[in-house]
Amino acid sequence: MPPASTAKSILGGLLGMAVHGRNAIADCWVYDLHRDEWTTLEPMPQEEARGSAAVGVNQDRGFIYLTGGVRGAHQPTLDIVSAYDTVLGEWITLPPHARRMPAPRDHAGGVTVGSELYVVGGRDNMALQETVFVLDLDDVEGGWREEKRKEAQVPTARAGLAAAVLEKRMYTFGGEGNEEVTSTSGVFNQTEVFDVKKGVWKRLGAMVVPRHGISAVGVEGKCDGDKGVIYIPGGSVAEGAEERRVISMPFILDAKSKYGMGRDI
């Protein structure tokens, strides 16, 4: 398998239509950016097959982590954690205390900052959460911890949000479950950043277009003075999974927390 930094992986997921429900699949693939080709990987263990899991990547170890998720429509939220070794090309078994999060989560945000894996927000059986779970990847035997201080919890509880890392800060974008009277779509436009050293959140300017079901990736600057950007492609502008509400225009957040628009996907 190509290095995690030059590949895009799809590990499991939910297959089906919103109207008829979805079922978990264990199939996995990797896309090689240089060769422009897909390769089939070892499937997930069937008992761990699921979708809507938060993902974290540890490039130093070549591990991809899947946390939480659901096995299908109207199924209970899961607390399980899976790990895929991109060097060996196989799924590995984590120690008991790392194998389960402190509580079930689906549609959460997931990132790796340094040696720590973060899982933020999401849902537990449809209830929005503001939690922050952390796993020290240098001490997985020690298991997960939960940030209990109020200032360390997610300011806006939401699901279907995106998370990305830039300059060792965790940024979160959008999400669904917005019941404010000012929202007609049920989608959030919030942008919030977490300083992992200080353990505090800060609210930034609103997204240009509120979206959920999105992904985000931070690209560090290549030279001094270039602080990098975060790309936020696709997503839906209304709650749920209606295909007609999905947009393909990517948005870009620069290091000064200003939004711009990229070319259509």
N, C-alpha and C positions, 0 to 999 in steps of 0.2 A: 504494500500500500504506500502511496506517496506520502511525504511528511504532512502532518496536520495543517501546516501553514500554507500548503499549496493544493489543498484538496477540500472538497465539500462533501460531507457525508449525510446520508438520510438513514436514520436508524429507527425502524419500526414506524408506527403511526396508526391513524384511524382511516379505514377505507369505507366509503359509502356516501349516501346523500343525507342532507340535513332532514329531509322529510321522513325518510325511512329508517333513520338511525345509522350508527356507524359501528364497525367491528374492528378490533385490534388486529394488526398484522405484525409478523416478526421479521419480515424481509428487510434487508439492509443493502445499501449501495454506497459507493464512493465515486465522486467525479474528479478526475485528474485535470486540473486547470491547464497544464502544459500540453497534454496530449489530446484534450477535448474529447474524453471518452469516459463512459461509466463502467464500473466493475462491480460484480456482485460480491458481497461480503458474507461471512458466516452470519446466519440469522440470529436474532435475539433468542435467549432461552424462552421457550413458549410460555412458561408461567410468568415471564416478565414482559411479554409483548403488550404494548400500550401506545397511546398517543397523548398529545397535549402535555408532554413532560418538559420541564425546564432543562436546559443544556449548559454544561460548562466544559471548557477545553483546557487541559494542562499541556502546553506544547513541550515543556521540558521533559515530561515523562511520556508524551505521546498518548495520553489517555483522553477519552471523551466520556463524560459523566451524564447520565440521564436521571433526573430526580422527579419523583411523583408521577402524576398523569392519571389517565382513566383508560379502562379497557373497552369502553363503548358508551353509546348514548344511554343516559339514565343509569349508569353504573357508579358505584361508590368511588370517591377520590382515593388515590393510593399514596402510600408513604415510602414505597420502595425506591432504592437507589441502585442503578446498574452502571457498570464501567466497561468500556471497550478499549483494549490495548491495540493501538494502531500499528505498533512495531511487530507484535506477535500475530496480529490479525485474529484475535479471539476475545471473547467475553471472559472477564475474570470475576471471581467471587471476592467481595469486599469483607472486611472484618465485621462481626455482628453489630457493633455500635455505629458503624458507618453505613450499614446496609439499609437502615431506615431513618427517615427524618424525624424530628420531634413530633410532627403532626402531618397528616395527609395534605397534599397540595396538587392542584392542576392549573394549567394556564398561568403559571408563575413565571417570573423572570429569572434567568440564571446566567451567571458570569463567573469567571475565575480572575481574581485580583492577586497577583503574586502567587503565593502558595495556598490561598484560601478560596474555597468554592462557596459562592453566595447564592441563595434561593430567596427571592423577595416577592411579597404580595401573592397574588393568585387566589384560588378558591379552595374551599373545603366543602364539598357537596353543595355547591351553589352559593355559599356564604363568602363574601369578599373578605380578604385578610390583609393586615398591615404588617405581618411578621417578616423578620429577617433571620434566616437560618444560615449558619456558617459551619463548614467542615475544613479543618486544617489538613491539607493534603500531605504535609510532612509528618502528621501524627494521626492517621486515620483510625488507629486503634483507640484513640481518645474519643472518637465519635463526634456527633453534632452538638453545637450550642445554639441557643436562641438569644438574640439581642433583646434584653428586657427593658432597657431604658427607653423612655418615651421618645426622646430626641433621636434615637437610633432606629425607630420603627418607621415604616413607609408612611410619608405624610398623607398620601391619597391611596386608600385601599382600592385595588382594582385587579381585574383578571385580563388575560390576553394582552398584557403589556410586553414591550420589548426592553431589553437591557443590553448595555454595551460598556466597554471599558476604554477610557482615554486618560493618559497620564495618571494611572493608578487611582482613578475615580470611577465610580459606577453611575452611569446615567440610565434613567428609565423614561420610557415614552408611551403615551397613550394608554389604551386598555378599554375594557367594556364593563358595564354594570353601573353606569352613571345615572342616578335617579334624581338628579337636580332638575328643578323645573325649567332651568335655562337650557337643558339638553333635550333635544327632540329625537336624537339618534341613539341615546344610551351609551355614547362613546366619549371617552375622556380625551382632552387635549393637553393634559399635564406633562411637563418635562421637569424631572427632579433629579438631583445629583447627590450621591452619598460619598462623603470623604471618609475613607476607611480608616485613616490614621486618627482622625478626630472623633469618628463615630457619630457624625451629625449629617443631617440632610439639609439641602437648600433647594428652594423652588426657583426655576428658571422661567423664561418666557414661554408662552403657550405654543403648541405646534401650529403650523400653518393650516393644516387640515386635521381634525380629530380622527384617529384611526385605532383599530385594534387588530389582533391577529397578525402582528407585524414582526419583523426581525430587525436587528440593528447590529452594526459592526464598526468598531473603532479602528481607524488607520492612523498610526503614529506618524509624526513628522519625520522627514528623512534628514533634516539638518537643523542646526541651532536656529531658533527663531521660528521654525515651522512646527506648530504645535498639533498638527493633525486635524482630522475631521471624523465625524460619525455619519455613516450612510444608513438611511432608514427606508428601505424599499417596500413597496406594495402595502397591503392591508385593506381593511374594510371600513367603510364610513358609517356603518349601522350595525347594531348588535346582531349576533347570530352568524349564520354561514351562507347567506344569500350571495350567489356568485355575481349577480348584477350590481351588488353594492361594493364589489372589490375594485380598487384602483391600482394602476401600475406605475404611477409617477413616483420616483424616489425623491426623498428630501434629504438635505445635508445640514448637519449642525456643525459649525466651526468652533474653534477653541474659545472664541469670544461669545459663545452661546447665541449666535445669530443663525437663523434658518435661511437656507437657499433651496433651489429646486434643481434636480438633475434632469437628464434626458429620459424620456419614457422607456420603460423596460420592454 
